[in-house]
């Protein structure tokens, strides 16, 4: 009698992992990691929260074992360390404007380094990805760059590939109304909130940085903006899913 234990289906493994904290990640933090702020517990919890966002999106999209994964912007690996532990055999790529972060992810997590470009139309990868994690990128972009980013996703995802991206929605709008400045001047916050109230989208540059700031976007604005992208489908949308702050949208390329 063959007593070999049947191999567990990948979805069962993913479901089990989704319900428990990821363990065994690297504890190495790079010098100059601006996301650390000497708060080890919060730094780790943000990575765990990202893992729950990613796992739930993969389950919803019925993608169990991504082989090629992009982390953009990767920073110094706050989320990549979780991806490396969750998918040890996957080929990881780290992409960011901050070259020291890309270099650290290559050294510490074995990621393929890819330096980004402020002009997203100039960002191209040699091969497509099964999973793209986009933690707090479009939160800093104006509407035209959102559309350029979706073009980047379309050319970078494999068929059936999933992108999991975070954005500022209702909760961030509420925090602004309660006095959270997000690094902006009061008049800029007022302009963002007015745009968000009238059209579902608001944006303002940081005071000293052109083309990079803070955006608010509603689910209705997102859906209307994606009407033309028939190759991309909504898989899931969840408010305050990442770090109890940013909303999360999962989209999948279907052709």
ChimeraX attribute file (.defattr): number of C-alpha atoms within 10 A of each C-alpha:
attribute: neighborCount
match mode: 1-to-1
recipient: residues
	/A:1	3
	/A:2	4
	/A:3	5
	/A:4	6
	/A:5	6
	/A:6	6
	/A:7	6
	/A:8	8
	/A:9	9
	/A:10	12
	/A:11	15
	/A:12	12
	/A:13	11
	/A:14	18
	/A:15	15
	/A:16	10
	/A:17	16
	/A:18	18
	/A:19	11
	/A:20	10
	/A:21	13
	/A:22	17
	/A:23	11
	/A:24	11
	/A:25	15
	/A:26	15
	/A:27	10
	/A:28	11
	/A:29	17
	/A:30	17
	/A:31	11
	/A:32	11
	/A:33	16
	/A:34	11
	/A:35	15
	/A:36	17
	/A:37	10
	/A:38	11
	/A:39	9
	/A:40	11
	/A:41	9
	/A:42	14
	/A:43	16
	/A:44	18
	/A:45	16
	/A:46	17
	/A:47	23
	/A:48	23
	/A:49	19
	/A:50	26
	/A:51	23
	/A:52	20
	/A:53	26
	/A:54	24
	/A:55	21
	/A:56	18
	/A:57	25
	/A:58	27
	/A:59	16
	/A:60	14
	/A:61	19
	/A:62	13
	/A:63	19
	/A:64	18
	/A:65	16
	/A:66	17
	/A:67	14
	/A:68	20
	/A:69	26
	/A:70	27
	/A:71	24
	/A:72	22
	/A:73	22
	/A:74	25
	/A:75	26
	/A:76	29
	/A:77	28
	/A:78	25
	/A:79	23
	/A:80	29
	/A:81	20
	/A:82	23
	/A:83	25
	/A:84	21
	/A:85	16
	/A:86	19
	/A:87	15
	/A:88	12
	/A:89	12
	/A:90	17
	/A:91	16
	/A:92	26
	/A:93	24
	/A:94	28
	/A:95	26
	/A:96	21
	/A:97	16
	/A:98	15
	/A:99	16
	/A:100	17
	/A:101	25
	/A:102	27
	/A:103	22
	/A:104	22
	/A:105	27
	/A:106	19
	/A:107	12
	/A:108	16
	/A:109	21
	/A:110	15
	/A:111	24
	/A:112	16
	/A:113	20
	/A:114	21
	/A:115	16
	/A:116	19
	/A:117	14
	/A:118	12
	/A:119	10
	/A:120	16
	/A:121	12
	/A:122	10
	/A:123	16
	/A:124	14
	/A:125	15
	/A:126	6
	/A:127	10
	/A:128	19
	/A:129	25
	/A:130	24
	/A:131	27
	/A:132	26
	/A:133	24
	/A:134	20
	/A:135	21
	/A:136	18
	/A:137	16
	/A:138	23
	/A:139	21
	/A:140	20
	/A:141	21
	/A:142	20
	/A:143	16
	/A:144	8
	/A:145	18
	/A:146	18
	/A:147	16
	/A:148	14
	/A:149	18
	/A:150	16
	/A:151	14
	/A:152	17
	/A:153	21
	/A:154	21
	/A:155	15
	/A:156	23
	/A:157	26
	/A:158	19
	/A:159	16
	/A:160	19
	/A:161	26
	/A:162	32
	/A:163	28
	/A:164	25
	/A:165	25
	/A:166	26
	/A:167	26
	/A:168	23
	/A:169	23
	/A:170	19
	/A:171	16
	/A:172	20
	/A:173	21
	/A:174	12
	/A:175	13
	/A:176	17
	/A:177	13
	/A:178	9
	/A:179	10
	/A:180	14
	/A:181	13
	/A:182	13
	/A:183	13
	/A:184	17
	/A:185	12
	/A:186	13
	/A:187	10
	/A:188	19
	/A:189	24
	/A:190	16
	/A:191	14
	/A:192	22
	/A:193	21
	/A:194	15
	/A:195	18
	/A:196	21
	/A:197	15
	/A:198	9
	/A:199	12
	/A:200	19
	/A:201	23
	/A:202	24
	/A:203	24
	/A:204	24
	/A:205	18
	/A:206	17
	/A:207	12
	/A:208	9
	/A:209	8
	/A:210	9
	/A:211	14
	/A:212	20
	/A:213	20
	/A:214	24
	/A:215	26
	/A:216	28
	/A:217	26
	/A:218	19
	/A:219	18
	/A:220	12
	/A:221	14
	/A:222	14
	/A:223	13
	/A:224	9
	/A:225	14
	/A:226	16
	/A:227	10
	/A:228	9
	/A:229	13
	/A:230	10
	/A:231	13
	/A:232	23
	/A:233	18
	/A:234	15
	/A:235	19
	/A:236	17
	/A:237	18
	/A:238	15
	/A:239	18
	/A:240	18
	/A:241	17
	/A:242	25
	/A:243	15
	/A:244	11
	/A:245	17
	/A:246	22
	/A:247	25
	/A:248	26
	/A:249	22
	/A:250	24
	/A:251	23
	/A:252	27
	/A:253	23
	/A:254	15
	/A:255	12
